[in-house]
Amino acid sequence: MSEKLPGMTYHIISCIKDGKGSKETYDEVVDLFGYSNTLKAFRKTYSRLKRQDDFENFFSEMCGPKAFEKSRAEKDKKDKAECFCESLEDCECFSSVGEEIDRGSEFIKIMKKRKIVSGEELCKTLGCTPKEVYELANEFRIRGYEIYCDDKNVILSTDVAVQVDPLKKPLEDREIVFGVMSDLHFGSKSCQITAMNEFAEICRKKGIRDIFVPGDIFAGYGVFPGQQFEVYALSADEQEQSAIVNLPQGFQYYGLGGNHDYSFIKRGGGHNPLVALAAKRPDFHYLGFDEVDVPILPGVSAKLWHPDGGLPYSLSYKLQKAAEQISYNELQIISRSVQQKPTTRFLFAGHLHVQVQALIGPMLCMQCGCFEGQSGYLKKKMLLPTVGGYIVKADLRKKDGLILNFESKFYVFPDDVENDWKNYKHTTEEAKKVSPVFQW
Ligand SMILES: [Fe+2]
């Protein structure tokens, strides 16, 4: 037997107006009216009533206060007369399915006949609110009718298609996330393998998959006088073994060769250590030497660059000059109709072992620090390197690849670990050896 719950709908509406949430309202309805349905069922009705509740403003705006008052009075009357439902889930006081179907066919019949009808007239004729008229128009538009509403009228066009607003933005922007680790210098006694591993751990936690390495993966040979005293691995083979074993796993590396790597080609009879590394570590992708463009999205590229020369007084100087040159170069390519628009959006520079970043024009330009602590060579020159790496997150606009926003976070490892290389194994043979479970 059906138990009536008089006044409950009004109570819910007043709760909505007071800004009470569905749970709070539900508790009140249970206490005051003995409502016995579930919270989930109640929420459906709460949402429906909440949606209905904003018709007041809409109606006032479209038909004027007088029409609103009349319609509201009719609605109130209807609510008072009918809304005593036992189950709010089944409550159809505000709209019945049959009524909707009749209303819809009546609506389209009128529109087909008259083509242009005022909202106020439709409200009166169909006995519904302006919001319901708007929903009917929308429903029939979805079904393919060229029907739309302006400030006062509902219009059905049977000769021309209604102009719609052009898309203000491309359908999709794209967020990209990646890491940058530069100047690892495997083979150098100052190589900070612990910092590398800690940075890799942060990258893992942040879901980084791709890491760019703009040069000097290896310490090299004979790059400066006395370098042989500053390395733990002298030959190309030894340095490669160390990188194969110690380059953190779990990422795709995109590596450029720098001046230190190049020393093995120059002095080592044409031996390219990056090719050797890529052969043993399939996650390492060899890109070339000095500077290279890496496509990162269609029409968007990152330039990896390993400049030469010393550290200028102004730390950003090389980046600024490079950004200029990249722009001239792209302009020239476009002028020659080789490409239609600039593509470089990122510049990752190695070599200087310091950290600087700046958005220059459309390019996010970075000096990428290093993972080699203060070597004897740098001490003599009174230069302090910045050990650390970047994690970059950027939103790019799909239509032209422009950077819309970016977060570029540089993780610094300020405490040099002296002779950190001694804490690690450096050959695959060594790495394979398993230590005994117990020690003497
Ligand atoms: Fe370097």
Boltz pocket constraint, residues with backbone or C-beta under 6 A from the ligand:
constraints:
  - pocket:
      binder: B
      contacts: [[A, 183], [A, 215], [A, 216], [A, 258], [A, 260], [A, 351], [A, 352], [A, 353], [A, 370]]
      max_distance: 6.0
